[in-house]
Amino acid sequence: MKLVSAWLRIPFWQRVAGGFVLGALAGWLLGPAAETWFGPLGDLYVTLIKMIAVPLVFFAVINAISALHGQKSVAALGGRTFLWFVVTAALAVCVGLAVGTIMQPGAGHLGLSVDSAWKPRDVPSPVKVLLDVVPANPFYALTGIGTRTNAAGETVLAAGRGSILPVIFFAALLGFAMVKLGERVAEARKLTGQMSEIMIQVTRFVLEVTPIGTFGLIAGLVGAYGFEKLLPLGNFVMALYLACAIHIVFVYGSLLLVHGLNPWKFLRGAAPGMQVAFVSSSSFAAMPVAMRSITHNLGVNKDYAAFAVPLGASIKMDGCGAIYPALCAVFIAQYTGVPLTADQYFVVLIASVLGSFGTAGVPGTAVVMATVVLSAANLPLEVIGYLYAIDRILDMMRTMTNVTGQMLVPVLVAKETGLLDRQVYQAAPTNVGIEEPSVDGSGQLR
């Protein structure tokens, strides 16, 4: 027990960072064998995340809709949240275009060939995406996040029909129904709140596996990739990582400063969610940690967080849906030697912002988004095939940027609407393990 207590006293981010470093070392030393030996640890972690994601969101959203009614307008909060999604996505596209123009990652790559594993994919129509938000069978939507193979042959996480949006939609309907029925369903509302607390506690247990899962995922990744796949497109990798870092540090940091919030405190508090996003390359996998980070570390009202974070995990994609397609467009222009026109820059901006909300629920979002943007700008789609060989490396940073934005926007909106506990934000602890949550003066769990 002393050993376990000592382990839990180590800040969560340090445990995850340790797993990352040891995993990279194991992958480097063992090579491809690392994927065989340690890959199952990463698979177990992802399976645990799949186990908790849908029930956590389902009960949290029902509870949140009921709790938010009467203290803040759900429609107003949703509208404000969506507006910030749009603003930060537009800024992300601008960052991607600027970094691509300056670094010129497409210059000097005339010998590239399309990766043999890449297959063109069909892009769903906006109408189909919107219709899929409404589940034909809610129990099918609630069967959980499983793995499915998309059109490119990738194994990806998918909830029900490919998105967690149907779960949010059905849970929101139940929440509004409870509000409408009032005291007639008081016991049902109480039970839902209790189930939400139970799932939060289960999430705390699962979070303790994160360092081990990180070790397995990184060891398998480093062992399988090595460095030979990265060298031909090293400039593109560096451009993407730099663009995402600039967006996180300077764009998000500036928005926090404008709101009177310390950016360093935010990064400290959001670090656990960012780490899990980086190693898992999945917004769904990082969602439970992100929800815990912004409530436990950054002081966001837990009912609002239960609504905003799952919504962001479905439609808020600054890395995959904004920066990456913009860089792909610049890459093609430099590769072909034909500069982008002002009209094409504008099309890339609009298509990235609007398309990210329309296709985010589709598995393999980044490649779908790049297809949408390049098609809208009349650019050849082969660039996606060039980059496919290194997509897993790119996806780590893209997803971390996605999830950071999914945590930032609720913090900004909570600050604007009085749903942010400044005392908790200023403290910004970084341990989101299984310790019991604190209780504020009103007796509410944080």
Secondary structure as GFF3:
##gff-version 3
##sequence-region A 1 446
A	DSSP	alpha_helix	2	9	.	.	.	ID=ss1
A	DSSP	alpha_helix	12	30	.	.	.	ID=ss2
A	DSSP	alpha_helix	33	68	.	.	.	ID=ss3
A	DSSP	alpha_helix	74	103	.	.	.	ID=ss4
A	DSSP	alpha_helix	126	131	.	.	.	ID=ss5
A	DSSP	alpha_helix	138	141	.	.	.	ID=ss6
A	DSSP	beta_strand	145	149	.	.	.	ID=ss7
A	DSSP	beta_strand	155	159	.	.	.	ID=ss8
A	DSSP	alpha_helix	165	181	.	.	.	ID=ss9
A	DSSP	three_ten_helix	182	185	.	.	.	ID=ss10
A	DSSP	alpha_helix	186	207	.	.	.	ID=ss11
A	DSSP	alpha_helix	210	225	.	.	.	ID=ss12
A	DSSP	three_ten_helix	231	233	.	.	.	ID=ss13
A	DSSP	alpha_helix	234	246	.	.	.	ID=ss14
A	DSSP	pi_helix	247	252	.	.	.	ID=ss15
A	DSSP	alpha_helix	253	258	.	.	.	ID=ss16
A	DSSP	alpha_helix	263	280	.	.	.	ID=ss17
A	DSSP	alpha_helix	283	292	.	.	.	ID=ss18
A	DSSP	pi_helix	293	297	.	.	.	ID=ss19
A	DSSP	alpha_helix	302	315	.	.	.	ID=ss20
A	DSSP	pi_helix	319	323	.	.	.	ID=ss21
A	DSSP	alpha_helix	324	336	.	.	.	ID=ss22
A	DSSP	alpha_helix	342	359	.	.	.	ID=ss23
A	DSSP	alpha_helix	365	376	.	.	.	ID=ss24
A	DSSP	alpha_helix	382	387	.	.	.	ID=ss25
A	DSSP	three_ten_helix	388	390	.	.	.	ID=ss26
A	DSSP	alpha_helix	391	417	.	.	.	ID=ss27
A	DSSP	alpha_helix	422	427	.	.	.	ID=ss28
###
